[in-house]
Amino acid sequence: MSTSQNMTVVYTGNSAKKPIPIILGKFQDSDCGMVIDDITYASQVIAPDGKTWFFHDHGGMVHWLENKEFKDTALIWVRTKDTKKYIDGRYAWYSRTDDTPMFYGFGAYENKKDGLISFQAMFTHMVRGEHLANPYIKKQLLGESQEK
């Protein structure tokens, strides 16, 4: 292994406040510290000053963002599973049972369909610990047969 991996953890100067192209294997999740090797559940948080943080699980993004003073003014970009593009995360719809990198279960979708919830509902569920990483919630959402 190289002693210097040149990982991108935070990007500064994003004055356009647009999603930054994530280079797989070169960007690090700001919540859990893992290397981002898949963008299926990627999200980015951009502070008012243009600093941008990266995540490979929307649940981890909420976990990281929930106590930041700029949480209500940050721009949130989420990669959608249905249209495979970044959209404003506050207007996306979320599943609760996707197989996500950190097992929280929140997949983002651009188009609303049965069973999807709003950003605010997803945020609230995550903050309360009501996600698939919680065995009790997993059993509720998936049933006993899916638990094995």
N, C-alpha and C positions, 0 to 999 in steps of 0.2 A: 504494500500500500504506500501511496505517496504521503509524505509528511505534510504536504500542502495541497488541499483539494480544491481551493478557490470556490467554495460554495457560496451561493447567493442566499442570504438570509433576509436581508431587507434591501430594497432598492430605493435610493433617494433621487429626488428631482423629477418625479413623475407629475410635472405641472399640467399635462394634458389629462391626467386622471383616467387613462385608458388601461386596459389589461396589458400586462407585460408578458411577452411570450416566454413561457416556462421551458427551460432546457432540461429535459429529463436527465436525472443523475447529477445535475449541477445546482439545483435549487433545494433548499431545506425548509421543511415545515416549521413555521414560527411557533406552533404550540407544542408539538411533541419532539421536534428536532430530527425526525426521520428524513431521509433523502426522498424527494418526490420523484417517483419512477413511473407514474401513471397520472394523466390529467382528467380521468373520468369524473372524479369528485373534487376537482381543484376549485379553490376560491382564492380571491385576493382582497385585501382590505387596504384602502388608500385613505390616509389621514388628510385633513385639510391642507397640511403643508406639503403634500405630495409623496410622503414616505409610504412605501408599499410593502406589505407582508404577504407571505404565500402559505397556502395550506393544501393538504391533499385529502382532507375530510371536512365537510361543512360543519360537522359537530365540533371538531377541533377549532375551527374558525370562531364559532360562537364561544367556546370555552375560553379562548384567548381574548376575545373582544369584550366579553361581558362586563369587565371592571375598568375598561379604558375610559378616560374622560371624554374622548371623542367618539364613543360608540354610536351616538345618535346622529352625528354629522359625517361619519366616515362613509365613503363610497364603497360598496361591496359588489364585487363581480363574482359570479358563480358560473361554472361550466355546466351546461345543461345536458342531460342524457338524451333527450328526445331530438334536439336540434343541433347538438354538439357545437355550441358557441357560447361565448360569455354574454350574460345579460345582468342587469341590475338585480342583485340578490334579494332586494326588498320587494321585488315584483315577481320573483320566481315562485313556483309551487313545489312542495317538498313531499317526498314519500317518507315513510317511517321504517320501511323494512328492506332497504337495499343492503347489499353486502359491501359495506364501505371499508376503507383501509383501517380505521380505528374502531370499527364495529358499532358506530353510533346509529347507522341506518338511514341517514337523511340524504336522499338523492334529489338533485335539483332538476326541475322541468320547466320549460317555457310555457307549455300548453297545459291548462287545467284539465284534469280528468278525475273521475271518482276516486276517492281515497286520499287525494293530495291535500296538503294543508298549506296555509300561508306562512310567510317568513316569520311573522310575529308568533304564530303558534309553534313553529319549529324552534324558534329562539327560546320560548318559554319552556317547552318540553326538554330542551337540552339543559337549560339552567336548573331545572328541577330534577334532573337525573332520569327523566322519563325517555330513555333511548334503549336501543338493542344491547348496549354493553351492560345494562342492568338486567340480571337474570330474571327478575320478577316481571319486568316490562316485556322482555323478550318472550316469555311464556304467554303473556297476555296477547301480544301482537301476532305471534307465530303459532301458538298452540303447542301442546306437548309433543306431537308427532314431529315437529320441525326442530325440536331442541337438541336432538342427538348429534 
